[in-house]
Amino acid sequence: MIIYALCLVVGVLFTFGSAIAGHFFGGHDSGIGTGGHAEAGFDHSGMPGISFFSPTVLASFVTAFGAFGLVFSRIDATRSPWVSAPLALIGGGLIAGAVFWLFNTLFNKTQSSSESHVASLVGQTASILTPIPQDGVGEIAYVQGGSRYSAPARSEKGVPVAAGQTVTITRVVGTQFYVQAIQ
């Protein structure tokens, strides 16, 4: 029973300590791994979400293991450590799995990429802000989702395009927009 209580206390203290430390010292990337975020875990590739071995998931497992162990050790039918320990392991695993699933679901749903937005710009009209010289680079302005953006642009045929002229975006290569003047 002392092991269960110790796990519960350590898990709760770790959770509160992490919350307090994150509030006062969080937000500073160290530049290692996946942006320096410990919650990414050891096997994380930089994609949104957390690893099953992240401190958050491990702390939830230790806390749940202690809590379930305390509960099961107080019930007559599960008082034996041979019964309460496996049940506490299962309960802790289920809670850790739920935390893992919850955070990864949230992170994946809120993750956004600008790639799909950029691809949808082909065929849209824009205005020339900075003139595009022959075989050179200028700047366009376009509206997407109610917001105005600007981007570097080249003429599709290499011809100059004057400021203020309306153009059509024909393709996007990296950060470079290619446009064609509307006649």
Residue pairs with C-beta under 8 A, 6 or more apart in sequence:
1 69
1 70
1 73
3 66
3 69
4 65
4 66
4 67
4 68
4 69
4 70
4 73
4 84
4 88
5 66
5 70
6 66
7 62
7 63
7 65
7 66
7 69
8 63
8 66
8 67
8 69
8 70
9 66
10 62
10 66
11 59
11 60
11 62
11 63
11 64
11 65
11 66
12 63
14 55
14 59
14 62
14 63
15 59
15 63
18 55
18 56
18 59
28 36
29 35
29 36
29 37
30 36
33 40
33 44
34 40
34 44
34 45
34 46
35 46
38 54
38 55
39 50
39 54
39 55
39 56
40 46
40 50
40 51
40 54
41 50
41 51
41 52
41 53
41 54
41 57
42 51
42 53
43 51
43 53
44 50
44 51
44 54
48 104
48 107
48 108
48 110
48 111
49 103
49 104
49 107
49 108
50 56
50 57
50 100
50 103
50 104
50 107
51 57
52 96
52 100
56 99
56 103
57 96
57 99
57 100
57 103
58 96
60 95
60 96
60 99
61 92
61 93
61 95
61 96
62 92
63 92
63 95
64 91
64 92
64 94
64 95
64 96
65 88
65 89
65 91
65 92
66 88
67 91
68 87
68 88
68 91
68 92
69 84
69 85
69 88
72 78
72 79
72 83
72 84
72 87
72 88
72 91
73 79
73 81
73 84
77 83
78 84
78 87
117 144
117 145
118 172
119 172
120 144
121 142
121 144
121 169
121 172
121 177
122 169
122 170
122 171
122 172
123 168
123 169
124 142
124 144
124 168
124 169
125 142
125 166
125 167
125 168
125 169
125 182
126 140
126 141
126 142
126 153
126 166
126 167
126 168
126 169
126 177
126 179
127 140
127 141
127 142
127 164
127 165
127 166
127 167
128 138
128 139
128 140
128 153
128 161
128 162
128 163
128 164
128 165
128 166
128 167
128 179
129 138
129 139
129 140
129 141
129 150
129 163
130 138
130 139
130 163
131 138
131 160
131 161
131 162
131 163
132 138
132 153
132 154
132 155
132 160
132 161
132 179
133 160
134 155
134 158
134 159
134 160
135 158
136 154
136 160
137 152
137 153
137 154
137 176
138 152
138 153
138 154
138 161
138 163
139 150
139 151
139 152
139 153
140 150
140 151
140 153
140 167
140 169
140 177
140 179
141 148
141 149
141 150
142 148
142 149
142 150
142 151
142 169
143 149
151 175
151 177
152 175
152 176
152 177
153 167
153 176
153 177
153 178
153 179
154 176
154 177
154 178
154 179
155 161
155 178
155 179
155 180
155 181
156 170
156 171
156 178
156 179
156 180
157 180
159 181
161 167
161 179
161 181
165 181
165 182
166 181
166 182
167 179
167 180
167 181
167 182
168 179
168 180
168 182
169 177
169 178
169 179
170 178
170 179
170 180
171 177
171 178
172 178
